[in-house]
Amino acid sequence: MTAGEISHHLEWADVEKLVDEQLRLQATSVDDNEELNRPFDSIPDLNDDLASIDLDASIRALEQETDVKSPKKHEAQYVAKFRDFLAKYPHLRVDLDTSQPEELSVGLRYFYGTLRKTDGQPYAPSSLVCIRAALFRYLMKNRGINIISDGRFYSANQMLKAGGRLFFARGGRVDHFQAMEPSDLQKLGDYFERSTPTRLLLETYYNVVFYFGTRGREWLRDLRVDSFEFDKAPDGREIVRLREKRVKNVARDLGRAASDNVKEAVMTESPVKCPVECLRLYLLKRSASIPSSSSCGEKASDDVAFFLKPKVSGFEKGTWFSPKQPIGVNGFAELFPRICVAASLSRRYTAHCVRSTVIKELSVAGHSVSDICKVTGHKATASVGTFDSGHAALARCRTCARR
């Protein structure tokens, strides 16, 4: 039995008991818990989509509780679960594709009220918001119905928040992604020495995630050489910016036109372990690994995915990467665990921990929350507060570029 399927095995009387349990938890001192209010208070509108919610972190948390591996699978999984729920209880007379919003709200209210993990425990608030986001995406794309901010879904959304209340009432605790320890950052510096294709690839990947604060697998897979723009800072140092500035959720999940993001992150030249130098070396080795086009004699490297699988042998001849073997979407999930093992880090970090490290470093350096949001791309300043602030100062400096 996978997470969320517990409700499919309940008799209707048991469903009502679960719903009543959450309803009895009316507004209490639990509501003063910032961890409860933040996900549910971040209600996006139609122009803003889901950008004001840190869905990446929510989906990552949900991945740890279920077999969900991507936003698309996440959407399909919970749409299927909601359909199964409605089929299990036909007396509700709710159809996902034809029912009016008022009828859908009734179905959602009971569905939200029965959401439990496989062990019967309630989901964390961020996971509940993430499950609702999956249904939101489907209904927006297919029916133009906004189950988040439409007032007709008030009772359903109140039931969802009651589920978050239940999580804390039962002693639930939200675990945030921790920043990397300074000692582990030092180990990374020692490991990244660019002597082999694998080490060069992993350092380049780490720098892209660190400096641009982005770790979405689909986004990384779609990168091309021309995604990066080299420039000079006012002080003369070389910098690299991203040309791509789409909001992922808008462009991919709702099929809407690309829109500008607020992200203003840059990769800046530095005297030690220079990330710009690393990027240039990767581009050089990558270009040398791609054959010339047979028709015009020019390199066709711009049409190939930016991240290519490294050669593990024979690279001494000059071919460091496999041009016909780009790293796939699932392959990116393996890179950071690979770094942690290879560099003998103290624990198994995730790419989300890198983002937390970025936020700590900028905060310690004295940058405001609004400036940090410009680097990380957070639309809501409250999202930055979800990262633990207990780490000591980190050694490296970052540049927050203002345009």
N, C-alpha and C positions, 0 to 999 in steps of 0.2 A: 504494500500500500504506500503510495507516494504522499508527500505532504499535501494537505488540503483535501484529500479524498475521504477523510474521516466522516464528513457530513453526508456523503453518498450512502453510508451504511446506517443512517439513523432513521428511526421512525419519526413521523411528524411530531408526536408528543415530545420526543427528545430534542427535536429542532427548537420547539417552543421553549423548552427548559433552558437551552443555551442562550437563546435570545433574551429570555427573562433575566438570566444571570447578568448579562451585560446592561440591561435596562435598569437593574437595581443599583448599578454604580452610576448614580447621577453625579452632577458636578460636586466634586469633593476637593480636598486638599491636593489630591493627585493632579488636578488640573493646573496647579501652580508649577508642575514639573515642566521645565523648558523642553525636555526631550519628548514630551507628549505634544506640546503645543506647536513646536516648530514645524513638523511635517504637515499638520492639519491646517495651520494658519497660512502656509505658503500656497494659496489657491491661485492658480494661473488663470488668465482670461484667454479669449480666443486669439488675440493678437500675440500673446506671450507664450502660448503653448505650454510646455512643461519646463521651460527654462528656469523658472524660479525655484524649482525643486532639484536638489542634488540627486537625480534619479540614478546616476551611475553608482553612487555609493549605496543607494537603496537596493538596486538590482544585485550588486555584489553581495550584500548581506543576505538577500533572498537566495542567491546561488548556493550559499553555504548551507541552506536549510532544505533545498530542493534539488532536482536534477536539471534546473534551468541553466542554459549555457549562453544564451544571447537574448537581446530584447525581442527579436522576432519570434523565437521559440517561447519566450516568456509570454508574449501576447497570445500566441496560439494555444498555449497550455491553459491559461486561465480563462480564455474565451470558451474552450472546450469544457472546462470544469463548471463554468456557469451554465452552459447548455445542459450538461449532465444533471446538474442540480435542478434545473427547471423541469427536465424530463422526469426526474425522480418524484417530484411533487406537482403533478398536473393540475391539482385543484387550485393552484395559484393563478392558472390561466395567463401565464406570461410567456411571450415568445420574443426572443432576442431581436429578431429581424423585423417584426411587424407590430409589436405592442407599442402603445402610446407611452410617452415619458412617465405619466403618473402610474401606469401599470408596471413599467420597468423598475420604477423606484421601489415598489413593493417587493418584487423579486430580489432586487439588490439588497434590500434591507435584511431579508432573511438569509441571503447568501453571506453577507458580511457577518451576520450574527453567528454563523456556524463555522467560520474560518478558524481552523486549528491545525497545529502541526501534527505529525504522526504520533507524537507522544501525548496528544491531547492538550498541550499547552498553547496559550494564545501567541499570535505573532507579535513581533515588535512593531511599534508605530510606523517606522520607515518601511517595513515589509508590507504592511497593510496599504500604505500609500502607493507602493510599487504595484501591488496586485490591482488596485483601482486604476492605476495608470494604464495597465494592459487593456482593461475594458474600455477606458477612456479613448485610447488610440483606435481601437476597433470601431467603436460607435461613432467617433468623429469622422473617420475615413468613410464609413459605409452608410451612416445615417445622419451625420451632422448634428448629433446629440451630445451635449456637454454635460456629463454626469457629475462634474466637479463643481461648477459654479452656477448651474441652472437651479433656481430655487425649488423646482419641483422634486429635486433629489435631496432636499434638506434632511428628511427623516432617515434616508439611507446613509447619508454622510455622517449624521449623528450616531448611527449605529456603528459605523466604521470607527469613529473616534472612541466610542464606548469600548471597542475591542482593544484599543490602545490603552485605555484606562484599566482594563482588566489585566493587561500585561504587567503594568506596574503594581497593581493591587496584589498580584500573585508573586511579587518579589522580582519581577523581570528587571534586567539591567542592560543598558545599551553599551556595547563595546565598540569603541572607535578605532580606526586604523591609526596605529602609532607611528610617530616619526622615527626615522632610522637613527640608531645610536651613533654618536660621533666616532666611536671606535670602529664601527662597521663602515662608516664613510671612509675612514682611513684605509681599511682593508680593500675597499673598492678601488681607491686610488692606486694601491699597490698592484692589484690584479689587472687593471686597465693599462697595459703597457704596449698594446698594438702590434705585437710581434707575430700574431697569427690571424687568419681571417675570422676565426670565431671570436677572439678577444676584441678585434676591431668592430665587428658587428655588434657585440653586446654593449660595448662602450657607446657606440653611436645610438643604439636603441635607448640606452639609459639616459643619454644627454637629451634626446628628443623628448622623452617623457618628463625629465626633470625641468628642462628650461622652458618647455611650452605647456607644461601642466596638463597634457592630454594623453590618455592611455586607452581610448576606445579601440577595440581590435579592428572594427571595420574602417575606422578613420586611418589607423596605421597602415592597413592593407592598401588603402587607396592613395597613399602618398606617392608622388613622383618627384623626379629631380627638380622640376620647375615649381614644386611646392615651396621651395626655399629661396629667399631673396637675400643676397649679400649686400651690405651697405657699410657706411662709416658713421660712427657716433660723433657727436660734437667734439669729443676729446681726442679724436683720431683713431680710436680703437675700432677694429672690424667687428661688425655685428651681423647676426642672421635673424631674419624675420620669417614668419609664415605668410605665404600669399593667401592660403585658404582661410576663410573666415566665416564659413557657414555654421549655423547653429544646427548641430547634428539631429536633434529630435524633430525640428521643423522640416529640414530638408529630406530626411530619410523616412520618418515615420508618418508624416501627414501629407507628403507629396507637395508641400507648398514651396513657393519660390524661396531661393536662398536669401538670407538676410544677414546683416552685419552683426557680428558678435562684439562684445566689449573687450575681448582679450587683446592685451598689448604686451605680451611677453616677447623677450628677445634673448638670443644666445649671444654672449659677449666674450670677446677675446680676453684671455687671461694669461699670465706668465707661467702658471703651473697647470699641467694637465688641461691645456687649452681646448675647450670643446669645439671652437671654430676650426682649429687645426685638425682635430679628429674628424670633423665632418668633411673637410677638404680631402683628407687622406682616404676616407671611405669612398668619396665620389671618384677619386683618381683610380683606386683599385677596382671599384665597381665598373667604371668605364672601360678599363683595360680588360675586363673579363667578358665584355659583350662584343661579339663579332660585328664587323662593318656590314652595313646593308648591302646586299648584292646588287641592287639596282642603281644606287647613287654613290656607293662607297663611303657614305657618312654613317656615323654612329646612330643606332636606333634606340639608344639607352633611355631616352626620355619617355618612350612608350612602354617601358618595362617598369614593374613595381619597384619602388625605391629600395625596399628591404629584400635582399636576395639571400638564399641559403649559402653559408660559407663552405668552402672546400676543406676537408679534413686531411687531405693528403694531395701531393702533387702541386701544391700552390707555389712551390719554389720556382716554377716555370713562369709565373706571372699571372696565372688565372686564379684569383682568390675566391670568386663567387660563381654560382651557377645561374646563368642568365635565364634558363628555362625553368628554374625552380624558385619562384618567389615564395616568401614566407606567407602561409595562409592565415586566415582569421584565427583558427584554432591554434596555429603555431605560435602566435604571440602570447598565448596563455602560458606557454612553457618557458618563455625567455627569462622572466624574472626569477622563477624558482631555479632556473639553471645558473643564473648569476649568483644567487645566494649560496648554492652548493659549491660552485667553482671558486668563489672568493672566500669560502669558509666563514660566512657571516654568522653571527650569534643566533640568529633565528631566521625563519622563512618569511621574508617580507613579500608584499605584493606591490604592484604599481601604484595602488592607492596610498601605500605608505610613503611613496616618493612624493606624492602630492602633499601629504601631511608634512613631510620634511620641508618642502618648499614654503608652505605657510608659516611654519615655525621660524625658518630662516629669515623670511621677510619681516615677520613680527619682531624678532629679536633685533633686526637691523633698524627698527624704528619706523617702518612703513605703516601707514594707516590701513584700516580694514578695506576702505574703498580702493586704495592702490593695490592691495593684495588681490582684490576681486578682478582688477584689470589684468593681472598676470595670470590668475588661475581660470578666469572666464566665468566665475560664479556670478549669476544675476542677482542673487539675494545675499546681502552681507551676513544674514543670520546663518547661512550655510557654512561660512568660514568658521563660525563658532563651534561647529560640530567636531572640530579637530582638537585633540588634547593639547593644552598649552603648558604642560608641566616639564618639558625638556629644557635643558640648559642651552646656552648660546651655541650655535653651530659656527664652524670656522669660516666657511666660504661665504662670499658676498654675492648677491644677485642684483641685477639692474632692472628697475621698473621703468620702462621707457614710456614717456608721454609724447603723444603726437600733437 
